């Protein structure tokens, strides 16, 4: 028998098990090798990215970026031409005093841009005697009807050459006649309804542009009524101004108290308009007071009157005769050509005078 005896062949099952074991070990080895190579490549990229960041910051220490981010950066810009690193800016809240200073500068610049050229205008006031007073049962039945009187009222406005006139007691039929005959524009006109046309302000729309309109309310003969505040722009100069028209209660007793409250409301309105806008303010109206109106309104609202008067050393009303119908204006307004026209009473156009004056606005 040979000393190299033949081994018995292995069963088929054992050969298959051995082959599978070898394949599994080989696969695991390949996977481990690939993981090691990938890890090594990432370390190199990370190191390069860190070196680039350090160079851009002049050697400053930075966090090492993640491997994925480094590879993305490397694909956009190579290490030889790195992206600049921008440092974050710290937002510092400006001190409040600085904000106030800048707001004041903006206000000053706006004031410098406002038009300042002077201009002149002729302004009047006229209580037209409402048509209801001369109709059937009216207390002025001896006067002509409103249709006739409105012609005379329009002619007065034309004769006085008014650019603006505050009216009182103006009823819708009278308002239509006045605007059609004079070419003046009315505000509020009928905007507040047919029962609130009384105190409409008429103005020359070819000279002035409507800016805004508002109102304040007083009690007139026991009923609340809005009083118009009109803001206009002088087309020639671009300057803006206000016209306030009012008609407080007439008579004694409780109407005296209503009139006093009306005067106080007017003073507050004028002072508020001046404080908020700084614009010139004109006031027109049938005030149903003479000296009392001057001494209780004109000084308190820093107004001036075209028929005179002063209040620097106590109240000195204008010289008599003083009508109950007034035109006054704020302190930058100087006056000339005051006209107390008595012809409306003489000609029975109204039971009030027509008052007008020329204003020079600095």
C-alpha positions as CSV (number, residue, x, y, z in Angstrom):
1,X,0.0,0.0,0.0
2,X,1.5,3.4,-0.9
3,X,2.3,5.7,2.0
4,X,0.4,8.5,0.1
5,X,-2.9,6.9,0.5
6,X,-5.9,8.6,-1.3
7,X,-8.2,10.7,1.0
8,X,-11.9,10.0,0.8
9,X,-13.7,12.7,-1.1
10,X,-15.6,15.4,1.0
11,X,-19.3,15.3,0.9
12,X,-21.0,17.9,-1.5
13,X,-22.6,19.7,1.5
14,X,-19.3,20.5,3.2
15,X,-17.8,21.8,-0.1
16,X,-20.7,24.3,-0.6
17,X,-20.4,25.6,3.0
18,X,-16.7,26.2,2.6
19,X,-17.2,28.1,-0.7
20,X,-19.9,30.4,0.8
21,X,-17.7,31.2,3.8
22,X,-14.8,32.3,1.5
23,X,-17.2,34.6,-0.5
24,X,-18.6,36.3,2.6
25,X,-15.1,37.0,3.9
26,X,-14.0,38.4,0.6
27,X,-17.1,40.7,0.4
28,X,-16.5,42.0,3.9
29,X,-12.9,42.8,3.2
30,X,-13.8,44.7,0.0
31,X,-16.4,46.8,1.9
32,X,-13.9,47.6,4.8
33,X,-11.2,48.6,2.2
34,X,-13.6,51.0,0.4
35,X,-14.8,52.6,3.7
36,X,-11.2,53.2,4.7
37,X,-10.4,54.9,1.3
38,X,-13.5,57.1,1.5
39,X,-12.7,58.2,5.0
40,X,-9.2,59.1,4.0
41,X,-10.4,61.2,1.0
42,X,-12.8,63.1,3.3
43,X,-10.0,63.9,5.8
44,X,-7.9,65.4,3.0
45,X,-10.7,67.6,1.8
46,X,-11.6,68.8,5.3
47,X,-8.0,69.6,5.9
48,X,-7.8,71.6,2.7
49,X,-11.0,73.5,3.5
50,X,-9.7,74.4,7.0
51,X,-6.4,75.6,5.5
52,X,-8.3,77.9,3.0
53,X,-10.4,79.4,5.8
54,X,-7.4,79.9,8.0
55,X,-5.6,81.6,5.2
56,X,-8.5,84.0,4.5
57,X,-8.9,85.0,8.1
58,X,-5.2,85.6,8.5
59,X,-4.6,82.5,10.6
60,X,-7.7,82.9,12.8
61,X,-9.1,79.7,14.3
62,X,-12.3,78.5,12.7
63,X,-14.6,75.5,13.0
64,X,-13.7,72.7,10.6
65,X,-16.5,72.4,8.0
66,X,-18.3,69.0,7.5
67,X,-16.9,66.7,4.8
68,X,-19.9,67.2,2.5
69,X,-19.8,71.0,2.7
70,X,-16.0,70.9,2.0
71,X,-16.5,68.9,-1.1
72,X,-19.3,71.2,-2.4
73,X,-17.0,74.2,-1.8
74,X,-14.1,72.5,-3.6
75,X,-16.3,71.8,-6.6
76,X,-17.3,75.5,-6.9
77,X,-13.9,77.2,-6.2
78,X,-10.6,75.3,-6.1
79,X,-8.2,75.8,-3.2
80,X,-6.0,78.0,-5.4
81,X,-8.8,80.6,-5.7
82,X,-10.8,80.3,-2.5
83,X,-14.1,82.0,-1.8
84,X,-13.7,85.0,0.5
85,X,-15.1,84.5,4.0
86,X,-17.4,87.3,5.0
87,X,-17.6,88.1,8.7
88,X,-21.1,88.8,10.2
89,X,-21.9,92.4,11.1
90,X,-23.3,93.2,14.5
91,X,-26.5,95.3,14.4
92,X,-26.3,98.2,16.8
93,X,-29.6,100.0,17.7
94,X,-29.3,103.8,17.2
95,X,-29.7,105.8,20.3
96,X,-33.1,107.5,20.7
97,X,-31.6,111.0,20.6
98,X,-30.1,110.2,17.2
99,X,-33.5,109.2,15.8
100,X,-35.1,112.4,17.2
101,X,-32.3,114.4,15.6
102,X,-32.9,112.9,12.2
103,X,-36.6,113.4,12.5
104,X,-36.0,117.1,13.2
105,X,-33.8,117.3,10.2
106,X,-36.5,115.8,8.0
107,X,-39.0,118.3,9.3
108,X,-36.7,121.2,8.7
109,X,-36.1,120.1,5.1
110,X,-39.8,119.8,4.6
111,X,-40.3,123.3,6.0
112,X,-37.7,124.6,3.6
113,X,-39.5,123.0,0.7
114,X,-42.9,124.6,1.6
115,X,-43.8,127.6,-0.6
116,X,-43.4,130.9,1.1
117,X,-44.2,133.5,-1.5
118,X,-46.7,136.2,-0.2
119,X,-50.1,136.6,-1.8
120,X,-53.2,138.8,-1.6
121,X,-56.9,138.1,-1.6
122,X,-60.1,139.8,-0.9
123,X,-62.4,138.1,1.6
124,X,-65.9,139.0,2.8
125,X,-68.7,137.8,5.0
126,X,-72.5,138.2,4.4
127,X,-75.6,137.0,6.1
128,X,-77.9,136.8,3.1
129,X,-81.1,136.6,5.3
130,X,-82.5,133.2,4.7
131,X,-85.4,132.8,2.2
132,X,-87.6,131.4,5.0
133,X,-87.5,134.7,6.8
134,X,-89.1,136.6,3.9
135,X,-91.6,133.9,2.8
136,X,-95.1,133.6,4.0
137,X,-95.2,133.9,7.7
138,X,-91.6,135.0,8.0
139,X,-90.6,137.8,10.4
140,X,-89.2,139.9,7.5
141,X,-92.2,139.7,5.2
142,X,-91.8,143.3,4.2
143,X,-88.6,142.4,2.4
144,X,-88.6,141.2,-1.2
145,X,-88.7,137.5,-1.8
146,X,-85.4,135.6,-1.9
147,X,-85.5,135.3,-5.7
148,X,-85.2,139.1,-5.9
149,X,-82.8,139.5,-3.0
150,X,-80.4,136.9,-4.3
151,X,-79.8,139.0,-7.4
152,X,-78.8,141.9,-5.2
153,X,-76.6,139.6,-3.0
154,X,-74.7,138.3,-6.1
155,X,-74.2,141.9,-7.3
156,X,-72.8,142.8,-3.9
157,X,-70.2,140.0,-4.1
158,X,-69.2,141.1,-7.6
159,X,-69.0,144.8,-6.6
160,X,-66.8,143.9,-3.6
161,X,-64.6,141.7,-5.8
162,X,-64.4,139.0,-3.2
163,X,-62.3,135.9,-3.9
164,X,-63.8,134.2,-0.9
165,X,-66.9,135.0,1.1
166,X,-68.4,133.3,4.1
167,X,-72.2,133.2,4.0
168,X,-74.8,132.7,6.7
169,X,-78.5,131.6,6.5
170,X,-78.0,130.6,2.9
171,X,-80.8,128.3,1.8
172,X,-80.6,126.0,-1.2
173,X,-82.5,128.3,-3.6
174,X,-80.3,131.2,-2.6
175,X,-77.1,129.1,-2.9
176,X,-78.0,128.1,-6.4
177,X,-78.7,131.7,-7.5
178,X,-75.4,133.0,-5.9
179,X,-73.2,130.4,-7.5
180,X,-74.8,130.7,-10.9
181,X,-74.6,134.5,-11.0
182,X,-71.1,134.9,-9.5
183,X,-69.3,131.8,-10.8
184,X,-68.0,131.1,-7.3
185,X,-67.8,127.5,-6.0
186,X,-69.6,126.7,-2.7
187,X,-68.4,124.4,0.1
188,X,-70.0,122.4,1.7
189,X,-72.9,123.6,-0.6
190,X,-75.3,120.7,-0.5
191,X,-72.7,118.1,0.5
192,X,-74.1,117.9,4.0
193,X,-77.7,117.8,2.8
194,X,-80.3,120.5,1.9
195,X,-80.7,121.5,5.6
196,X,-77.1,122.4,6.1
197,X,-76.3,124.9,3.3
198,X,-76.6,127.8,5.7
199,X,-72.9,128.5,6.3
200,X,-71.4,127.7,2.9
201,X,-68.1,129.3,2.0
202,X,-68.0,130.6,-1.6
203,X,-64.6,130.8,-3.4
204,X,-63.1,131.5,-6.8
205,X,-62.1,128.0,-8.1
206,X,-60.0,129.6,-10.8
207,X,-57.7,131.1,-8.2
208,X,-57.8,128.5,-5.5
209,X,-57.8,124.7,-5.4
210,X,-59.8,122.7,-2.9
211,X,-57.5,120.8,-0.6
212,X,-59.9,119.5,2.1
213,X,-63.0,120.3,4.1
214,X,-64.1,119.5,7.6
215,X,-66.3,120.9,10.3
216,X,-66.8,121.5,14.0
217,X,-70.2,121.6,15.7
218,X,-71.8,124.3,17.8
219,X,-75.3,124.8,19.2
220,X,-77.2,127.3,17.2
221,X,-80.6,128.4,18.5
222,X,-80.8,125.2,20.6
223,X,-79.8,122.8,17.8
224,X,-76.4,121.4,16.9
225,X,-75.1,122.6,13.5
226,X,-71.8,121.9,11.7
227,X,-69.6,124.9,10.9
228,X,-67.3,124.5,7.9
229,X,-63.5,124.5,7.8
230,X,-62.2,124.8,4.3
231,X,-58.5,124.3,3.3
232,X,-57.5,125.9,0.0
233,X,-54.4,126.3,-2.1
234,X,-53.4,129.5,-3.8
235,X,-52.7,128.4,-7.4
236,X,-50.2,131.2,-8.1
237,X,-47.9,130.5,-5.1
238,X,-48.8,127.0,-4.0
239,X,-49.5,128.3,-0.5
240,X,-52.3,126.7,1.5
241,X,-54.6,128.3,4.1
242,X,-57.8,127.8,6.1
243,X,-61.1,129.6,6.0
244,X,-63.5,129.0,9.0
245,X,-67.0,130.3,8.8
246,X,-69.4,130.3,11.8
247,X,-72.7,131.7,13.0
248,X,-73.4,131.4,16.7
249,X,-76.8,131.9,18.4
250,X,-78.5,135.3,18.6
251,X,-80.5,136.7,21.5
252,X,-80.4,136.7,25.3
253,X,-81.1,134.1,27.9
254,X,-79.9,130.6,27.1
255,X,-78.8,131.8,23.7
256,X,-76.1,134.0,25.4
257,X,-74.6,130.8,26.9
258,X,-74.8,129.1,23.6
259,X,-73.0,132.0,22.0
260,X,-70.3,131.9,24.7
261,X,-69.7,128.2,24.1
262,X,-69.6,128.9,20.3
263,X,-66.9,131.5,20.8
264,X,-64.8,129.1,23.0
265,X,-65.2,126.4,20.3
266,X,-64.0,128.8,17.6
267,X,-60.9,129.7,19.6
268,X,-60.0,126.1,20.2
269,X,-60.5,125.3,16.5
270,X,-58.3,128.1,15.3
271,X,-55.5,127.4,17.8
272,X,-55.6,123.7,16.8
273,X,-55.3,124.5,13.1
274,X,-52.4,126.8,13.7
275,X,-50.6,124.3,16.0
276,X,-51.0,121.4,13.7
277,X,-50.4,123.0,10.3
278,X,-48.8,126.4,10.9
279,X,-51.0,127.7,8.0
280,X,-52.7,131.0,7.8
281,X,-56.3,131.0,9.1
282,X,-59.2,133.3,8.1
283,X,-62.4,133.5,10.1
284,X,-65.7,134.9,8.8
285,X,-69.1,135.0,10.2
286,X,-72.2,136.6,11.8
287,X,-70.9,136.5,15.4
288,X,-73.9,138.2,16.9
289,X,-71.5,140.1,19.1
290,X,-69.4,143.2,18.7
291,X,-66.9,144.1,21.5
292,X,-67.4,140.8,23.2
293,X,-66.4,138.9,20.1
294,X,-63.3,140.9,19.6
295,X,-62.1,140.7,23.2
296,X,-63.1,137.0,23.8
297,X,-61.9,135.6,20.5
298,X,-59.3,137.7,18.7
299,X,-56.6,137.9,21.5
300,X,-57.1,134.3,22.6
301,X,-56.6,133.0,19.0
302,X,-53.9,135.5,18.1
303,X,-55.9,137.0,15.3
304,X,-56.0,140.4,13.7
305,X,-59.0,142.4,12.5
306,X,-59.1,144.7,9.4
307,X,-61.2,147.3,11.2
308,X,-58.6,147.8,13.9
309,X,-58.4,147.1,17.6
310,X,-55.5,145.9,19.7
311,X,-54.8,143.7,22.8
312,X,-51.1,144.2,23.5
313,X,-51.9,146.2,26.7
314,X,-55.5,145.0,27.5
315,X,-58.3,144.6,25.0
316,X,-59.1,147.7,22.9
317,X,-61.9,146.9,20.4
318,X,-62.1,148.6,17.0
319,X,-63.7,152.0,16.9
320,X,-67.4,152.3,16.5
321,X,-69.5,151.5,14.7
322,X,-68.7,147.9,15.1
323,X,-70.9,145.4,13.2
324,X,-71.8,141.9,14.4
325,X,-70.3,140.6,11.1
326,X,-66.6,139.9,11.2
327,X,-63.6,139.1,9.0
328,X,-60.4,138.3,10.9
329,X,-57.2,136.4,10.3
330,X,-54.0,135.0,11.8
331,X,-51.0,137.1,12.8
332,X,-49.1,136.8,9.5
333,X,-52.0,138.6,7.7
334,X,-52.0,142.3,7.2
335,X,-55.1,144.2,6.1
336,X,-56.2,147.0,3.9
337,X,-59.4,148.2,2.2
338,X,-61.8,147.4,5.0
339,X,-65.4,148.0,3.7
340,X,-68.5,148.0,5.9
341,X,-71.2,148.2,3.2
342,X,-74.5,149.3,4.7
343,X,-76.4,149.3,1.3
344,X,-77.8,145.7,1.8
345,X,-79.9,147.0,4.7
346,X,-80.9,150.2,2.9
347,X,-81.9,148.3,-0.2
348,X,-83.6,145.5,1.8
349,X,-81.4,142.8,0.3
350,X,-80.6,141.6,3.9
351,X,-80.8,142.8,7.4
352,X,-77.0,142.6,7.7
353,X,-74.1,144.7,6.2
354,X,-71.7,143.2,3.7
355,X,-68.1,143.2,5.1
356,X,-65.0,142.8,3.0
357,X,-61.3,143.5,3.2
358,X,-58.1,142.8,1.3
359,X,-55.6,140.5,3.0
360,X,-51.9,140.4,2.4
361,X,-50.5,137.0,3.5
362,X,-46.8,137.0,4.3
